[in-house]
Amino acid sequence: MAPLDRRGLPLSTTSDRAAECYREGVDLLLTAWPGAAEALEEAVAADPDFALAHAARARLHAMCAEPAQARARIAAAAERVARRGIERERSHVEVLSLAINGQPARALERALGHADAWPRDALILSLPLGAFGLLAFSGMTDHDQARVDLCERHARHYDADDWWFLTYRGWSHAENGAVKHGRALAERGFALRRANANGAHALSHAMFEGGAGEEAEALIAEWLPGYDRSGILHGHIAWHAALSALERDEPQRALAIYAEHVQPSVTAGLPINVVSDTVSLLWRMQAYGYKVPAGLWDDAKVYSSKYFTKAGFAFADAHMGLLAAATGDKAAAVARIDALTDLVAAGTLAAGPVVPAICRAVLAFAEEDYAGCVRILEPVAAEVTRIGGSGAQREIIEDTLLVALMRSGEAAKARALLDRRLHRRPSPRDTRWHTLLMA
């Protein structure tokens, strides 16, 4: 009898050792936990022709922003699965190959079809899910709902105690507005496997969306010391705690967390997280009226100069636009806006015109043209979801609009926006602003 993966799917290896290491490696990959690379390399060593072990290693390389290594390993997987693989494994490798080789739309289509045929193939089902998944970066406005729909379509295929599925099902519901239900699911998943950075992350998001920032900060303070600093989500989970402190009007606490865990010199996070976390936290501080210590913007700019230099990745483009505006690099801001405008005209930017609009708006904000910022950003506010990421990450754009409304004298519009935000997610910061506007 062929060995099975963690969820009962057959594996085309005759090596029990390779199968054991593969199961462990995928578990660690799905938890963003250190040790996944070593486990998957052991699987390959035990059976060099085991295609799925090569494919999972390729996926990990891609997650860690190592594209050349990812392409080489998925090519190795494709060569092996063609010689010795079953139908499910051939489809599995094909989906990952499309994603790794820069064909996200086709990868999404194939991943959804694969999930319909083999819903318990968690590694492939994971690709459309999450803040940085194929659905989030598809350019859709309703990707939050699409993730819920995907999870609910396949929920019957997962055991009630499947920690991975509970985590992503919970996160999807919380992001889509069913915060209480989503948090309960995420809490169950996290309780089943606490050595799970994606679990701690999902629960932090659910708490944020429920206005329970202090609970999230307490959770992170208790849990984070047990997560090695080499973990790719270490800095980002700490960013959530800094965000909570900033909402409570504790900028020094936020800066202390930033200095210890988030800034480029101390984090082993993925470039997309490091760029977005540093830029968004510093922008928020500045926009809220706090002083950003000397050197922090320069450090963020030096780090970011190595990444996302080419326009076309909407989530990164928005943050690179924020960085250029905040550091007074108007030439870089204009160059990115022009490149994005060209992509929109060519019909090759999935997220569409909202991306250059965000970059123009934040440039106006940085130049203290608050009325201009409002004029650009207000008409496209409902389209910001197209850039992907999470609600907590995208809120920076709404924060910018809100501050611009207040500073341009649009008090009635600012109050209306705050009313909607407080109804959706109460926060100490918004409560303070609302009180000031009502005075």
Secondary structure as the mmCIF struct_conf table of DSSP 4:
data_model
#
loop_
_struct_conf.conf_type_id
_struct_conf.id
_struct_conf.beg_label_comp_id
_struct_conf.beg_label_asym_id
_struct_conf.beg_label_seq_id
_struct_conf.end_label_comp_id
_struct_conf.end_label_asym_id
_struct_conf.end_label_seq_id
STRN STRN1 LEU A 4 LEU A 4
TURN_TY1_P TURN_TY1_P1 ARG A 6 ARG A 7
BEND BEND1 GLY A 8 GLY A 8
STRN STRN2 PRO A 10 PRO A 10
BEND BEND2 SER A 12 SER A 12
BEND BEND3 THR A 14 THR A 14
HELX_RH_AL_P HELX_RH_AL_P1 ASP A 16 LEU A 30
TURN_TY1_P TURN_TY1_P2 THR A 31 ALA A 32
TURN_TY1_P TURN_TY1_P3 PRO A 34 GLY A 35
HELX_RH_AL_P HELX_RH_AL_P2 ALA A 36 ALA A 46
TURN_TY1_P TURN_TY1_P4 PRO A 48 ASP A 49
HELX_RH_AL_P HELX_RH_AL_P3 ALA A 51 MET A 63
TURN_TY1_P TURN_TY1_P5 CYS A 64 ALA A 65
HELX_RH_AL_P HELX_RH_AL_P4 PRO A 67 ARG A 83
BEND BEND4 ARG A 84 ARG A 84
HELX_RH_AL_P HELX_RH_AL_P5 GLU A 87 ILE A 100
TURN_TY1_P TURN_TY1_P6 ASN A 101 GLY A 102
HELX_RH_AL_P HELX_RH_AL_P6 PRO A 104 ALA A 117
TURN_TY1_P TURN_TY1_P7 PRO A 119 ARG A 120
HELX_RH_AL_P HELX_RH_AL_P7 ALA A 122 LEU A 125
TURN_TY1_P TURN_TY1_P8 SER A 126 PRO A 128
BEND BEND5 GLY A 130 GLY A 130
TURN_TY1_P TURN_TY1_P9 ALA A 131 PHE A 132
BEND BEND6 GLY A 133 GLY A 133
TURN_TY1_P TURN_TY1_P10 LEU A 134 LEU A 135
HELX_RH_3T_P HELX_RH_3T_P1 ALA A 136 SER A 138
TURN_TY1_P TURN_TY1_P11 GLY A 139 GLY A 139
BEND BEND7 THR A 141 THR A 141
HELX_RH_AL_P HELX_RH_AL_P8 HIS A 143 HIS A 154
HELX_RH_3T_P HELX_RH_3T_P2 ALA A 155 HIS A 157
BEND BEND8 TYR A 158 TYR A 158
TURN_TY1_P TURN_TY1_P12 ALA A 160 ASP A 161
HELX_RH_AL_P HELX_RH_AL_P9 TRP A 163 GLU A 175
TURN_TY1_P TURN_TY1_P13 ASN A 176 GLY A 177
HELX_RH_AL_P HELX_RH_AL_P10 VAL A 179 LEU A 192
BEND BEND9 ARG A 194 ALA A 195
HELX_RH_AL_P HELX_RH_AL_P11 ALA A 197 GLU A 209
TURN_TY1_P TURN_TY1_P14 GLY A 210 GLY A 211
HELX_RH_AL_P HELX_RH_AL_P12 GLY A 213 TRP A 223
HELX_RH_3T_P HELX_RH_3T_P3 LEU A 224 GLY A 226
BEND BEND10 TYR A 227 TYR A 227
TURN_TY1_P TURN_TY1_P15 ARG A 229 SER A 230
BEND BEND11 GLY A 231 GLY A 231
TURN_TY1_P TURN_TY1_P16 ILE A 232 LEU A 233
HELX_RH_AL_P HELX_RH_AL_P13 HIS A 234 GLU A 247
TURN_TY1_P TURN_TY1_P17 ARG A 248 ASP A 249
HELX_RH_AL_P HELX_RH_AL_P14 PRO A 251 ILE A 257
HELX_RH_PI_P HELX_RH_PI_P1 TYR A 258 VAL A 262
BEND BEND12 GLN A 263 GLN A 263
TURN_TY1_P TURN_TY1_P18 PRO A 264 VAL A 266
HELX_RH_AL_P HELX_RH_AL_P15 PRO A 271 ALA A 287
TURN_TY1_P TURN_TY1_P19 TYR A 288 GLY A 289
HELX_LH_PP_P HELX_LH_PP_P1 TYR A 290 PRO A 293
TURN_TY1_P TURN_TY1_P20 ALA A 294 GLY A 295
HELX_RH_AL_P HELX_RH_AL_P16 LEU A 296 SER A 304
TURN_TY1_P TURN_TY1_P21 SER A 305 LYS A 306
BEND BEND13 TYR A 307 TYR A 307
BEND BEND14 LYS A 310 ALA A 311
HELX_RH_AL_P HELX_RH_AL_P17 ALA A 314 ALA A 326
TURN_TY1_P TURN_TY1_P22 THR A 327 GLY A 328
HELX_RH_AL_P HELX_RH_AL_P18 LYS A 330 ALA A 346
TURN_TY1_P TURN_TY1_P23 GLY A 347 GLY A 347
TURN_TY1_P TURN_TY1_P24 ALA A 350 PRO A 353
HELX_RH_AL_P HELX_RH_AL_P19 VAL A 354 ALA A 366
TURN_TY1_P TURN_TY1_P25 GLU A 367 GLU A 368
HELX_RH_AL_P HELX_RH_AL_P20 TYR A 370 LEU A 377
HELX_RH_3T_P HELX_RH_3T_P4 GLU A 378 ILE A 387
BEND BEND15 GLY A 389 GLY A 389
HELX_RH_AL_P HELX_RH_AL_P21 GLY A 391 ARG A 407
TURN_TY1_P TURN_TY1_P26 SER A 408 GLY A 409
HELX_RH_AL_P HELX_RH_AL_P22 ALA A 411 ARG A 424
BEND BEND16 ARG A 425 ARG A 425
HELX_RH_AL_P HELX_RH_AL_P23 PRO A 428 MET A 438
#
